Amino acid sequence: MAKAIHSMIRVLDEQRSLAFYDEAFGLRVAERLAFEGFTLVYLGNAESEFELELTINHGRTEPYVLGDGYGHLAFSVDDLEAEHARFESLGLSPTPLKELELEGTPLARFFFVQDPDGYKIEVLQRRGRYK
C-alpha cells in the first residue's frame, strides 16, 4: 500500500517561507539538504508524518508562475475561529470563513490563506473526513 509522505513547492525566499510556515502552521525544519544549484528543506510538525518540501533553486530571482493546475495544500485545525483570528492578528490576511454543504448537510468549514509565493492553503475545521 502506498503512503503519502510529502508535497513539494518551489519558493523564492527560503527564510521568508520558513517564517511563514512556522508562524502559520507550526511547521519546522525536519531536514535541510543543500546541493549544487538547489536546496531541499523538509518541514513538519508532531501532528502528522506528512511533510512539506520546499525547493529553493539557487540564483532564482523571478517569482514562480503557479499556473492553473495548482490547487492548494490543506491543514485541519481543532478550532477554526481561533485559528482565523490568530491568522488575522499575525497579518496573514485569511479569507472570510466559509461553509460548504452537500445536499443540505454541512461538509466543511474553512478559510484560505496565501503563502509568500502565492500558494493557496486551505484551513479546515477538523471533523468528518477532514481529521
C-alpha distance (Angstrom), angle and dihedral (degrees) to the residues before:
residue distance angle dihedral
M1 . . .
A2 3.79 . .
K3 3.81 119.8 .
A4 3.82 122.9 -155.3
I5 3.82 107.9 -127.1
H6 3.81 108.6 167.5
S7 3.77 149.0 -11.7
M8 3.81 122.2 -140.6
I9 3.78 130.4 -143.4
R10 3.80 129.2 175.3
V11 3.79 114.8 -124.4
L12 3.78 131.5 -170.1
D13 3.82 102.0 -149.3
E14 3.81 116.2 35.5
Q15 3.82 97.1 -164.6
R16 3.81 93.8 47.0
S17 3.81 90.5 50.4
L18 3.81 93.7 45.6
A19 3.81 90.1 52.0
F20 3.82 92.4 48.6
Y21 3.81 96.7 48.5
D22 3.80 92.4 44.6
E23 3.80 93.7 47.4
A24 3.80 96.2 41.8
F25 3.81 102.8 36.8
G26 3.80 108.6 8.8
L27 3.80 91.3 -113.0
R28 3.78 113.0 157.2
V29 3.77 133.6 -176.4
A30 3.81 111.1 -79.4
E31 3.79 92.8 174.2
R32 3.79 138.2 -8.2
L33 3.80 119.2 -156.9
A34 3.81 117.2 -171.7
F35 3.80 116.9 -161.0
E36 3.78 132.0 173.0
G37 3.79 103.7 -80.1
F38 3.80 99.7 6.4
T39 3.81 145.2 34.0
L40 3.80 128.5 -143.7
V41 3.79 118.3 -152.0
Y42 3.80 119.4 -172.4
L43 3.81 116.2 -155.2
G44 3.77 127.4 -165.2
N45 3.78 147.5 144.2
A46 3.80 138.9 -153.5
E47 3.82 92.9 -92.2
S48 3.80 94.4 75.2
E49 3.79 144.0 5.6
F50 3.83 88.7 -132.8
E51 3.81 112.5 105.7
L52 3.77 137.3 -158.9
E53 3.80 112.7 -132.6
L54 3.79 115.6 -151.9
T55 3.80 114.8 -160.1
I56 3.79 115.7 -158.4
N57 3.80 113.6 -169.1
H58 3.81 107.5 -152.8
G59 3.79 114.5 -121.5
R60 3.80 94.4 18.0
T61 3.81 110.3 140.2
E62 3.81 103.5 163.4
P63 3.81 121.3 81.5
Y64 3.79 114.9 -109.3
V65 3.80 119.7 -104.5
L66 3.79 104.5 -124.0
G67 3.80 94.3 -161.0
D68 3.76 126.6 -160.3
G69 3.80 97.5 -74.3
Y70 3.80 98.2 71.1
G71 3.80 115.5 91.6
H72 3.79 115.2 174.0
L73 3.77 148.4 -76.2
A74 3.80 116.7 -112.3
F75 3.80 134.6 -147.3
S76 3.81 127.0 -176.4
V77 3.80 123.3 -143.5
D78 3.82 135.6 -171.8
D79 3.83 96.2 -130.4
L80 3.80 112.9 32.3
E81 3.82 95.5 -179.2
A82 3.81 92.7 51.5
E83 3.81 91.8 48.3
H84 3.81 91.1 48.0
A85 3.81 90.3 51.8
R86 3.82 90.5 46.8
F87 3.81 91.6 50.8
E88 3.82 89.6 49.8
S89 3.82 91.4 49.6
L90 3.82 89.3 51.8
G91 3.81 90.9 52.4
L92 3.81 92.8 -116.8
S93 3.84 93.3 136.9
P94 3.81 101.9 -133.1
T95 3.80 117.5 -166.5
P96 3.81 117.4 -111.1
L97 3.81 117.1 -78.0
K98 3.81 112.8 -90.7
E99 3.77 136.1 -171.7
L100 3.79 126.4 -148.2
E101 3.79 120.8 -155.6
L102 3.78 130.6 -170.6
E103 3.79 116.6 -155.5
G104 3.81 90.2 -19.9
T105 3.81 94.4 -50.7
P106 3.82 118.8 115.4
L107 3.79 108.7 -114.1
A108 3.79 107.3 168.2
R109 3.80 142.7 1.4
F110 3.79 114.0 -159.9
F111 3.79 152.7 138.7
F112 3.78 133.5 -153.3
V113 3.79 133.2 -130.1
Q114 3.81 131.0 -178.5
D115 3.78 125.4 -132.2
P116 3.83 121.4 -134.8
D117 3.83 91.0 -86.2
G118 3.80 93.8 50.4
Y119 3.81 98.7 -102.4
K120 3.79 110.8 151.2
I121 3.80 117.5 -126.8
E122 3.79 123.7 -168.1
V123 3.80 118.6 -147.9
L124 3.81 111.9 -159.6
Q125 3.79 133.9 -169.2
R126 3.81 106.1 -110.3
R127 3.81 106.5 -111.7
G128 3.79 140.9 105.4
R129 3.79 110.8 1.2
Y130 3.83 91.2 -10.1
K131 3.81 99.2 78.3
